Amino acid sequence: MRFFRTHSMLLVWRILLLYIVLMLCRVVFYLYNEPLIGALPADEIWSLLCGSMKFDTVSILYANALFILLSVVPLHLREKSWWQSVMYWYYVVVNSVLLVAINLSDAIYFRYTQKRFSADEIFFADNDNSLQLVLKFAAENWYMVLVGVALIVLLAVGYRRRLRPQALLQGAWYYVGNLLFMLLVVALTIGGVRGGFTKMTRPITISNATLYTADNARATMILSNPFSILRTISSSGKLHYEKYFEPEQLDAIYSPEHYPAASEQASPLKGRNVVIFIMESFSAEHSARLRPDLYEGAEQQGYTPFFDTLMQHSYTFYNMYANGKRSIQALPSVWSSIPSFKSPFVLMPQSLAEMRPLPAMLKEQGYETMFFCGSDHGSMGFGAYARQTGIEKLFSREDYEARHGSGDFDGYWGIWDEKFLNYMGEELSQAKQPFFSTMFTLTSHHPFVIPSEYEGKYPKGLTPNHQCVGYVDDAFRKFFERHCDDEWFRNTIFVFVADHVSSEKFSEKCRRSPGDYHIFGLIYAPESDLVGEHRGVVSQIDIMPTLLGLLGNEKPYFAFGRDLFQESVEQPFAPMYDNNAFQIVMDDYLVRFDEKQIIGVYALDDTFHERNLVGEVDLSSVEMRLKALIQSYYSRVENKDYDVRDSVSTAATQR
């Protein structure tokens, strides 16, 4: 029929085809990540579908606004063959990239971070090995590539390029009728982008996904791109946050300013070197000592035998939680005691301001400061932030290869951890004491490979990462054996902490919060009394204040964490931002907060978050402190104020 060949009906069909493609992408997303998302409740299917359609509408309109305009402009140019050719290639190319490629990539990316691809990744992915890693992912997930090709073919064929558009109206009515239709399309587009037509409707945001399901993973599933990317770009400038308290009241409830009390006796660890190992993807799940409940009756008792032994001679944090799920979020948490919430702190323009984090404070005391990372110089933004925190010397893959040649590159990320640990040991053995040093390990990361000479030596385990974890654990064992008798080694405080949990998890308990934030954390000080167990909740932001306390620091400092030995607090918690809501882990509960009110309270043993205890547990004081923490964080970020103020309060800092 001629009606179905008009510009209007062809546009309707082509937009409908995009909905079909996006829904197929979502089906693939779910099938690929079903272990993380879980079964879809029958009573939520319709709600999930409605939410998906709303977010898909915005994604389609973002990607195809120009195409839609070219389709409805009331000019006879639309019938020209060259115009139709431009329209066709725009439709196929743009939607192949923004809808098909990015959404299928999202399916793979979600396994590692449990979040959608956003604007942050655009800036974070500026690495020399990015293309190589993309090709590696494509090879490992070849079936995803085939799905992508099939969907692109569907777009190209389903476009119906051979059909020449027909005009129902002629003469003046052609322009009048098509002008009215264009105005209607513009109005619908504006409403679609905003998420509705009412006066109270605001442009739809990522957090709107929680309106359709209370489950975090399912809420993330119904999102789509380019929506997630463009919405996070538009929100990356000016900060919007709730102001719950007046400034005077805020500081009384929570303050990141710390004023240590003077001590009559010097700390026994004062003046020691400090070495922090930030270990890639070292989940608590890897250790039978940290998570004995996961290994009951198992033949293989964990994959970190050296660390499990070292914990017996260390001060071990059995409930250490990461403040984020990405490596770039760990550095400000550990070095600066500044967490990341909606965006990684390092990627926020407000992070470029004067501050006195741990390395800078120790540098003021005469410490030599160093950062070791076996990846390329400047990779992942690590070196840039290290410089910002006061670290003077950076050691990277290039420095290693200048001394030891290029034969120890792992082919993906950098130098094998064992080799780079040896290199670090060489440098520290010659360094002037006292020194502060950090090493970021690499090997226990996708694509989960180890040196060929060690194949078969370590247990394959239950996930692709367990063999790598065994290799890194053994590399540290050898490092300790090599240097344990060195004078610098005996005079050092060693801190071991993971950047985040591994993307590969074998236990259901670790696929959902709080298990998906539970990481390694311990402090080892040779020939000291610093041995014990800490069973309370702690997080990465507590490392800096705790180290300053151990070193006998008496100067005021800025930190969102607390000194675990000298600053007590009722109901401590570890904060993070997870799936569009603030979240805290307490000794007994997992609490979710949407910036207005507490929306979820779950017992820690409620793995699948089946019973929401909101209203059954009195968390009013915790909610007040959380609100104060959030307001304090964003007000400080907004004002680029990361130091103690001139007006010194004598009250102990509480959180």
KATA-V525021 format. One record per helix or strand of 3 or more residues. SS is the DSSP state (2 for helix, 1 for strand). FROM is the first residue (numbers start at 1). TO is the last residue. If there is no record, write none. Layout:
# KATA-V525021
SS,FROM,TO ; SS,FROM,TO
This chain:
# KATA-V525021
2,2,5 ; 2,7,37 ; 2,42,72 ; 2,76,79 ; 2,81,113 ; 2,119,124 ; 2,130,140 ; 2,142,158 ; 2,172,194 ; 2,206,211 ; 2,216,221 ; 2,227,234 ; 2,247,253 ; 1,273,279 ; 2,284,286 ; 2,292,294 ; 2,305,313 ; 1,315,321 ; 2,327,336 ; 2,345,347 ; 2,349,351 ; 2,358,364 ; 1,368,373 ; 2,379,388 ; 1,393,395 ; 2,397,404 ; 2,417,430 ; 1,435,440 ; 2,452,454 ; 2,466,483 ; 2,487,490 ; 1,492,498 ; 2,508,510 ; 2,515,517 ; 1,521,525 ; 1,532,539 ; 2,542,550 ; 1,574,578 ; 1,581,585 ; 1,589,593 ; 1,598,603 ; 2,620,638
